[in-house]
Amino acid sequence: MANHKSAKKRIRQTERQRQVNKKTISRLRTLEKSLHQSIEKKDKNKALEQLKTFYTEMDRSVRKGSQHKNKVSRKKSRLSALVNSI
């Protein structure tokens, strides 16, 4: 256990940030699953709409530091290729 005041504060800050990141990543997974369902149903209009929302959320997660920019770029590229193949 931490003994210094600053170390205790860092523990509190880290836990709060972990909870925020967990919530963000969970929301992104849900969006990705719903996008995959639209792709499987071959509903291009709905998939394009969801892809736009997914892009926005992924870019926000990069700005906040929840995810790495290269991972997000890779996911965006692969998902847009799937949507365009409908």
N, C-alpha and C positions, 0 to 999 in steps of 0.2 A: 504494500500500500504506500502511496505517496506521503511524504512528510512535509514537503515545502508547500507553501500556500499557492505558488504559481503552478506546481505540478498537479495539485488538486483541481485548480481552475481548468487546466488543460484536459483533465479527465472529464470534467463536466462538459466542456466545449466539444470534445470528441464524441461523446455520447449523443449530444444533441444533433451534431452534424451527421452521425451514423443513422439516426432515425430519419432525418430529412432525405438522405441518399436512398435509404431503404424504400421510403414512400415513393420517391421519384422513379426508381428503377422498377418497382412493382407496377406503377401506372404505365410505364413504357411497355412492359411485357404484356399488359392487358390490351393496350392499343395495337401491339404487333399481332397478338392472337386474333383480334377482331379483323384486322387487315387481311390476315391469311385466310380467314373464313370467307371474306368477300371475294378473294382471289379464287378460292375453290368453287364458289358459287358462280363465278364468271360474271359478277356484277361490276362492270368497269367503272360506272359513274360513282357508285358508292366507294369503290376501292380508291379512286382518285381523290375523293373528298377525305377519306381516312388517311391517305398518304400525306396529304397536305398538313393535316393535324399532327401526324406522326413526325413529320419533318420539324415542325415548330417545337414540339416537345423535346425532340432529340437535340436540336440546336440549343435549347434552353438548358438542357442537362450538361452540355459541354461548357456553356458559359458559367454555370454554377460549380463545375468541377466534379460532377457525379460520374461522368463517363469520359473516356479518352476520345479525342477528336478523330483519330484514325478508325476506331471501332465504329463510331457513329457514321463516318463517311462510308465505310464498307457496308454497313447495314442499309443505309439509304440507297446506295448503288444497287445492291442485290434486290431490294424490294421494288425499286422503280423498274428494274428489268422484268420482274415477275408481273407487275401491273401492265407494263407495255406489251407483254406476250399474250394478254387476254384477247 
